[in-house]
Amino acid sequence: MFEREIERLRAAGLFREPSDRASLQGAVIAVGGRLLVNFASNDYLGLAAHEALIGASQQASIDFGSGGGAARLLSGGTGLHAALERASASFTGAPSALLFNSGYHANAGAIPALAAEGDLILSDELNHASIIDGCRLSKAETLIYRHADAAHLRQLLEAAGKKAKRQKLIVTESVFSMDGDIAPLPALRELAGDHGAVLYVDEAHAIGVLGGGRGGLHHFGLSAGQGEGGPAIVQMGTFSKALGSYGAFVAADPGTIEWLRNKARTFIFSTALPPGPAGAALAALKLLEDDAGRALVTRLWENRELFFDGVKKAGFETGPTGTPIVPVFFDGVGEALGASGRLLEAGFHAPAIRPPTVKRPRLRLQVSAAHSRDNLDRLLSALMKIRK
């Protein structure tokens, strides 16, 4: 079954397989019997193997068991889940928050609850697949605006006008996962206010990275909730990337959270997040509140600047990235695969990103606070050899 289709993928260089680790997540991982310097992880702060998170996960499992056992609205939740919701809201500056089992679950559940058939969604053209699926599930009319183009979004909103008393939802990532650039959130907030829309911001790659770790909204002096005289802002954040655990939250005003608790199908009909990841996520938020956590964020950005400067000096095209996601673009799939292979030979784990994930093939090099100066220098040297 599907043999011919699979062969077509192989022939086009688009067949993909997992690269399973035989080690902890970190700056150096064991893959295929080799130790490789890892530049393909969203573990931006190096917390996935942090002793505080591992200890908190173990203790949570001892206290509450290994699994949720039921949906949250039945008996699947614990006091730990409620504490994590309060901590997520406090950390981001939002009034209230609700846990989901993943960022994908959050987007696929929250977006259809916020905009239904007859409503209007305006979505950035480079939004994540989970946002696209959330828009489809909502059955709302969905208009796509050009990437990070507030002027085009304004045109679409003005054209939509007030032809119906329907909800309008502007949806964007704050940090775009494949290009590493940052959405113009202040401009989007202004447009949401001008046109009576709700602004929904996916912060999966911004929590722990931007705004001192509190996300893209905080980076621009904004926060989730119903601002005085401003539009409602809904924030989705994950624990699975910079926070080194698993799961997600949606933060908003209390009324919106109550609505999601009663209408988001991925929350209502999913077994609750296991206690272990919830405990680890709570430990990560606590860590980012103290000096040690803030130092990790500082280290992340020092590494990012050093590496990005080196990549640009080497003459690679990186696009508009402004974050620790540093794409290196290639004209064809073969070139990207070849570069990835040469880096593998040199001891680096940096898989090529290809269609359909992206239109243009690339290496998506992700810098972490856990990388040493030697890790970065060696990768830059290897890239220079590819360039020559």
N, C-alpha and C positions, 0 to 999 in steps of 0.2 A: 504494500500500500504506500503510495506517494514516492515510489522509487524514482520515477522519471523526474518528478519535481525536485527531489533532493539532488539528483545528478545535475540538473540545471543550475541549482544553487552552487554546487561544487565548481562547475565549469565557469561560473561568473565570479568566483572568489567570494561568494556571499554566504557560504555554509558556516555555521557557528557551533561551537561546542564549549561546554563549561571548562574553566581552568580551576579545578578544585584544589584547595590548599591542604597541606599536611602539617599545618602549623597555626599558631595564633595569627590574627590579623595584625599587620604592623608595617613598618618601613621595609623590613626584609621578611619574605615569606618563602615557604617551601612548596614548590610546584614541580611535578614531574621528576622528582628526585633531585632537584637543584634548588639552591638558595638564590633567590632573585630579589633585587631591589624593586620595591613595588610602587609604581606610579599609576596604578589603575584602581585606586580605592577612594571612596568618599569619606574615609576615616580621617577627616581634616585635622583633628586635634590629637590623634593617636590614642583615643580613649577606649577603643574596642578591646584592648588588652590591659587596661589600667586596673591595678589591684583594687582600687576603691569600688569600681563598677563590678568586678568579678565577685568581690566579697559581698556587695549588696545584693547581687543576683542570687548568690548561694543562700544568703540569709532569708531572702524573700521566699525562695523555694522551700526552705525548711519550715518557715512560719505558715505558708499558705498553700504549699503543694506545687507540683510541676506544671499543672495546667489549670485553666479557668473552669472547665467542666460544664459551663453553661453560658448563655448570653448574659450580658451585663444587667439587663432588666429582670433577670431571674435570680440566679445565685452565683453568677460568674465573677462578679466584682468583689473587691476587698477594700478595707480602709486605705490600703496602699494606692489603689486606683484613684480614690477620691483625693488623696494627698497629692498625687502626681498632677491631677487636674488643677488643683489650687496652685501648685508650684509653677505649672506651665503658664497660667494666667499671670501670676505675679512676675515671673521672669520676663515675659514679653510686655508687661504693662497693660494687659487686657483685663476687663472686668470678670470674665468667666471663660471656661474652656471645657472641651469634651474630648475624651480619648477615643481613638480609632486604632485598628490593628496594623495599619500601614498608611503611608501617604497615598497609595493607590486606593485603598479602602476609603480614606477621607474624601478624596476628590470625587470618587465614583458614587459616594453617598451624599455628601453635602451639596454638591452642585445641583443634582436633581431635586433636592429638598428646597433649595433656594430659588430655583427657576423651573417652572413646569410648562406644560403645553399651553401655548398662547403667550408666554413670556418671551423676552429677548435676551440673548447672551451675546456679548461681544468678546471674542477670544483672540489673543495674540497668535499669529500664524506659527510661531515656534513653540507653543505650549506643549508640555509633556503629554504622552499618550494617555495618562490617567485623567488629565483634564479633558482631552478630546472625548474619551469614553464617557466621562461625566456629563458632558454637553449632549452627547448622543442619547444617553439614558434619560435625560431630562425631557426630551421631546420638545424643548423650546426652540424657537427660531434662533439659529446661530449664525452670526456674521463674523467673518475673520478679518481682523485689521492687520495691516502690514507691521512687521516686527518692530516693536518698541516705537511705533510711529503715532504719537499723540495727535498730530494733525489729521491723519487719516481716520483715527478713531472719532475725532470730533465730527468729521464729515459724515460718518456713518450714523452717529447719534443724531445729528441735525436732520439727516434724511429720514430717520425713523420717526422723528418728531413726537407728537403726542397723540398718535392715531389710535391708541388704545390705552386703557388704564391697566397696563401690564407692568410687571416687574422687569427692571433692566439690571443685568448683572455683567459687570466688566471683570474679566478673568485674566490674570497674568501670573507668571512666575516672577519672583523678585530677582533671582539669579538663574539664568537660563542654563540648563544642565549640560548642554553640548557645546555652547559657545562661551560660557563664562561671563557674559555681559550682564549689566544691571538694568532692570526696567526703570523708566522714568516715573517713579511712583508719585512724586508730588504733582506732576502734570495729570496723571491718571486720577488722582484724588480730586483735583480741581474739576475735571470733566465729569466725574461721578456726581459731584455736588451740583454742578450746573444743570445736569440732566436728570436728576432724581434717581440715580443708579446706585447700586451697592457695588463696592469694590472688593473683589475676592483675590487674595494674594497667596500664592503657593511659595512658601519660604523653605522648601526642603533643602536647598543648597545654600541658604543664607543663615539659618539658625546655627550658632556656633562660629560663624565666619564674619558676617557684617555687623555693624552696630555694636562693637565690643562683644559680639557673640549673641546679641539679642535679636538679630535679624535685619532685613532690609527696611522694614517700616521704621524701626528704631534708628537705623542709619540716617534716615531722612527726617527724624524728629516726629514720626507718626506712630500711632498705635491702633490696635484693633478695638472695635467697639463703635458706639454711636457718638461721634464727636459733637461738641456743642457748636451748632451752626454749620456742621459739616456732614458728609455722607456716612453711612454705615460702612465699616471696614471689617471684613472677615479674613482672618489669618490662619493658614494651615502650616504647621511645622512638623518636622519629623525628628524622632529620636535615633533613627537608624544610620545617620551619616556622621556629622561632626560630634554628636552626643554619644556615639559608640554603642548604642543598644538597639532596640527595635520598637516599632509602634509610631503613632502620630497623634497630633491634637489639632482641634480647630478652636480658635479663640475668637470671641465676639462679645457683644452685649448679652446680658442674661436671657433676654427674651429669645434671641436667635438661638442660643445654646439649648434652651428648653424646646424650641421647635425642632432642632436637629435631633435631640434625644428622642423625640416622638415620631419623626418623619424620615430620618436617614436610614435607609434599608440596610446598608452595610454595618451600621451600628446595632440596629435592632436584631438582625438575624445572624450575627456572627458570635461565636464563642468569644468570651472576653480575652483580652490580652493576657498571656500567662504572667504570673507574679514575678518570675525571674527578670524578664525584660523591664517590667514596670519598676522594680527595685533598682535596677541598673540605671534607668533613665532618671529616676529621682536623684540618685547619687551624682549623675553627671550635671544636673541643674545646680545642685548644691556646690559642686566643685567649681563651676563657672562663676559662682558668686564670690569666691575668695581669690586671694592673690595668685595662688598656683594656677587656677583656671585662667585668670586674665593673662598670666604670663604665657600660657600656651597659645592664646589668640595672638598675642604680640609676636611670638616666635613664628607662628604660621605666616603672618604677613611679612616678616623679615625674610623668610625663606622664599615666599612668593616673589618679592621684589628682586631678590638676587637672581632667582631662576629666570624670571621673565626678562630681565635686562640681558641675560646671557643669550636667551633664545632670539631676542630681537637683534642683538649684535651679530649673531650667526646668520642673519638674513632670512629667517623663516617667516612665513606669513601666519599670523596668529588671530586675525580678526579683531573685534572690538572688546576682547576680554578685559575685565577689570577685577578679576578675582583669582583665587588659587587654581581655577580650572584654566589650563593653558593649552588650547588646541594648536596643533601644528598641521596645516593643511597640505594635501597632495592633490594632484590633478586626476589621478585614477586610482581604482581599487588596488591594482597590482603594485603601484608605487607605495601606497600606504601599507599593504601587507609586507612588501619587501623591507621597508623601514622598520616595521615591528619585528620582523625576523632578525634583522641585523642587531637590533637592540637586545633581543633575546639571547643571541650569541654572545653579546657583551655583558650579559648578566642582569638585564632589566626586564621587568614585566610591564609591558605597555601595549596591549592589544590594539589593533586597528579598529576604528569605528567606521562602519560602512553602511550603505543603503540596506534596508529602508529606514534605519535609525536616523540617518542624516542624508542629505542630498549629496554633500561633498565629502569624500573620504578624508580621514584625519587620524592622527594620534591625539588622544585626549589625555594630556599629561596632568595629573592632579598632585599638587604639592601638599605636603602635610607638615605639621609642626614636629612630627616624629623623624623627618628626614634630617640627616646630618649634613654638614657643609660638604663632606666628602661625597655623599650620595649625589648631591646636586652637581658638584663639579665634574664627577665622573659621567653623569648623564649628559651634561653639556658637551663634554669632550666627545662622547659617542655620537651625539647629534652633529657635531662639526664634521666628523668623518663621513657621515651620511651625506651631508651637504656638499662635501668635496667630490 
